[in-house]
């Protein structure tokens, strides 16, 4: 398995679509949405303290639905306006901690790079590594991770910092496991939230020790 290094000033947390309709209370909500939200809040706090940029994406369409395109055929529930801009269902969940320093990014399709200026935001800050969290693991999170990798970003994908829902007779747990296995093979380093926090905290401690040594010298 690949083992990427963490350089805080060159890293961003891309937190995918923690919106009301995906977190809790709708037909497409992840059963573990609220649990994952708590983990993401804890990770985001660690990231901010370490100087890692935090970005929250939202999957939203125009308020009149005029850019639904083929999405309305693939996912009929979209036709009901569930992710139309301005709707309560498309809003970020009130339990998500959003800091004034964070960036809010709206995206019209599954991946966070398609049809957005995410790459420009990252490149202009010298960021070459992203951490992916959010919902749904095998849809918008996976698409974002793949998009990042093919653009030569290093990707950390968090196995318990993402969540999904059952599809037919395939359980959320099975989908989670299969997605993480595929990503770990060729697209990302897959870690848990606690492992990611330890990795970030260890980097911060090392940087602090080097600074102290420099002052003594």
For each residue, the residues with C-beta under 8 A, 3 or more apart:
1: 184 189 190
2: 188 189
3: 189
4: 129 154 156 189
5: 203
6: 11 129 199 200 203
7: 10 11 129 203
8: 11 50 51 52 200 203 204 207
9: 51 126
10: 7 126 127 128 129
11: 6 7 8 47 52 53 127 129 130 131
12: 52 53 54 55 122 125 127 129 130 131
13: 43 44 47 52 53 54 55 130 131 133
14: 55 57 112 118 130 131 132 133 134 144 148
15: 18 40 44 54 55 56 57 96 133 134
16: 57 112 132 133 134 135 140 141 144 162
17: 22 57 58 59 134 135 136 140
18: 15 22 23 37 40 56 92 93 96 134 135
19: 22 23 58 59 83 89 90 91 92 93
20: 23 24 25 26 88 89 90 91 92 93
21: 25 26 28 29 82 83 89 90
22: 17 18 19 26 28 29 30 33 135 136
23: 18 19 20 29 30 33 34 37 93 95 135
24: 20 29 33 34 93
25: 20 21 29
26: 20 21 22 29 82 89
27: 77
28: 21 22 77 82 136 165
29: 21 22 23 24 25 26 33 165
30: 22 23 33 36 135 136 163 164 165 172
31: 163 165 166 172
32: 35 36 163 172
33: 22 23 24 29 30 36 37 93 135 163
34: 23 24 37 38 95
35: 32 38 39 163
36: 30 32 33 39 40 133 134 135 160 161 162 163
37: 18 23 33 34 40 41 93 95 96
38: 34 35 41 42 95
39: 35 36 42 43 133 160 161 193
40: 15 18 36 37 43 44 96 133 134 161 193
41: 37 38 44 45 95 96 97
42: 38 39 45 46 193 197
43: 13 39 40 46 47 131 133 158 161 193 196 197
44: 13 15 40 41 47 48 54 97 99 102
45: 41 42 48 49 97
46: 42 43 49 50 197 200 201
47: 11 13 43 44 50 52 53 54 131 200
48: 44 45 51 52 54 99 101 102
49: 45 46 204
50: 8 46 47 200 201 203 204
51: 8 9 48
52: 8 11 12 13 47 48 131 200
53: 11 12 13 47 102 103 125 127
54: 12 13 15 44 47 48 99 101 102 103
55: 12 13 14 15 102 103 104 105 112 118 121
56: 15 18 92 96 98 102 103 104 105
57: 14 15 16 17 105 106 107 112 116 118 134 140 144
58: 17 19 90 91 92 104 105 106 107
59: 17 19 83 90 107 108 109 110 140
60: 83 84 85 90 106 107 108
61: 65 67 68 71 78 83 84 85 108
62: 65 66 67 84 85
63: 84 85 86
64: 84
65: 61 62 68 72 79 81 84
66: 62
67: 61 62 108
68: 61 65 71 72 78 79
69: 72
70: 73 74
71: 61 68 74 75 78 109
72: 65 68 69 75 76 78 79
73: 70 76
74: 70 71 78
75: 71 72 78
76: 72 73 79 80
77: 27 28 80 82
78: 61 68 71 72 74 75 82 83
79: 65 68 72 76
80: 76 77
81: 65 84 87 89
82: 21 26 28 77 78 87 89 90
83: 19 21 59 60 61 78 87 89 90
84: 60 61 62 63 64 65 81 87 90
85: 60 61 62 63 90 106
86: 63 90
87: 81 82 83 84 90 91
88: 20 91
89: 19 20 21 26 81 82 83
90: 19 20 21 58 59 60 82 83 84 85 86 87
91: 19 20 58 87 88
92: 18 19 20 56 58 96 98 104
93: 18 19 20 23 24 33 37 96
94:
95: 23 34 37 38 41
96: 15 18 37 40 41 56 92 93
97: 41 44 45
98: 56 92 102 104
99: 44 48 54 102
100:
101: 48 54
102: 44 48 53 54 55 56 98 99
103: 53 54 55 56 121
104: 55 56 58 92 98
105: 55 56 57 58 112 116 118 121
106: 57 58 60 85 116
107: 57 58 59 60 110 111 112 114 115 116 118
108: 59 60 61 67 114 115 116
109: 59 71 114 115
110: 59 107 114 139 140 143 144
111: 107 114 140 143 144 146 147
112: 14 16 55 57 105 107 116 118 140 144 147
113: 116 118 119 144 147 148 151
114: 107 108 109 110 111 147
115: 107 108 109
116: 57 105 106 107 108 112 113
117: 120 121
118: 14 55 57 105 107 112 113 121 122
119: 113 122 123 151
120: 117 123 124
121: 55 103 105 117 118 124 125
122: 12 118 119 125 127 128 130 153
123: 119 120 126 127
124: 120 121
125: 12 53 121 122
126: 9 10 123
127: 10 11 12 53 122 123 130 153
128: 10 122 152 153 154
129: 4 6 7 10 11 12 153 154 155 156
130: 11 12 13 14 122 127 148 153 154 155 156
131: 11 12 13 14 43 47 52 155 156 158 196
132: 14 16 141 144 145 148 155 156 157 158 162 188
133: 13 14 15 16 36 39 40 43 141 158 161 162 193
134: 14 15 16 17 18 36 40 57 140 141 161 162
135: 16 17 18 22 23 30 33 36 140 141 162 163 164
136: 17 22 28 30 139 140 141 162 163 164 165
137: 141 142 162 163 164 175 176 179 180
138: 141 142 164 175 176 178 179
139: 110 136 142 143 164
140: 16 17 57 59 110 111 112 134 135 136 143 144
141: 16 132 133 134 135 136 137 138 144 145 157 162
142: 137 138 139 145 146 179 182 183
143: 110 111 139 140 146 147
144: 14 16 57 110 111 112 113 132 140 141 147 148
145: 132 141 142 148 149 155 157 183 187 188
146: 111 142 143 149 150 183 187
147: 111 112 113 114 143 144 150 151
148: 14 113 130 132 144 145 151 153 155
149: 145 146 152 153 155 186 187 188
150: 146 147
151: 113 119 147 148
152: 128 149
153: 122 127 128 129 130 148 149
154: 4 128 129 130 189
155: 129 130 131 132 145 148 149 183 187 188 189
156: 4 129 130 131 132 188 189 190 191 196
157: 132 141 145 162 180 183 184 187 188 189 190 191
158: 43 131 132 133 161 162 190 191 192 193 196
159: 162 176 180 190 191 192
160: 36 39 192 193
161: 36 39 40 43 133 134 158 192 193 196
162: 16 36 132 133 134 135 136 137 141 157 158 159 176
163: 30 31 32 33 35 36 135 136 137 172 176
164: 30 135 136 137 138 139 172 175 176 179
165: 28 29 30 31 136 172
166: 31 170 171 172 175
167: 170 175
168:
169:
170: 166 167 174 175
171: 166 174 175
172: 30 31 32 163 164 165 166 175 176
173: 176 177
174: 170 171 177 178
175: 137 138 164 166 167 170 171 172 178 179
176: 137 138 159 162 163 164 172 173 179 180
177: 173 174 180 181
178: 138 174 175 181 182
179: 137 138 142 164 175 176 182 183
180: 137 157 159 176 177 183 184 190
181: 177 178 184 185
182: 142 178 179 185 186 187
183: 142 145 146 155 157 179 180 186 187 188 190
184: 1 157 180 181 187 188 189 190
185: 181 182
186: 149 182 183
187: 145 146 149 155 157 182 183 184
188: 2 132 145 149 155 156 157 183 184
189: 1 2 3 4 154 155 156 157 184
190: 1 156 157 158 159 180 183 184
191: 156 157 158 159 195 196 199
192: 158 159 160 161 195 196
193: 39 40 42 43 133 158 160 161 196 197
194: 197 198
195: 191 192 198 199
196: 43 131 156 158 161 191 192 193 199 200
197: 42 43 46 193 194 200 201
198: 194 195 201 202
199: 6 191 195 196 202 203
200: 6 8 46 47 50 52 196 197 203 204
201: 46 50 197 198 204 205
202: 198 199 205 206
203: 5 6 7 8 50 199 200 206 207
204: 8 49 50 200 201 207 208
205: 201 202 208 209
206: 202 203 209 210
207: 8 203 204 210 211
208: 204 205 211 212
209: 205 206 212 213
210: 206 207 213 214
211: 207 208 214 215
212: 208 209 215 216
213: 209 210 216 217
214: 210 211 217
215: 211 212
216: 212 213
217: 213 214
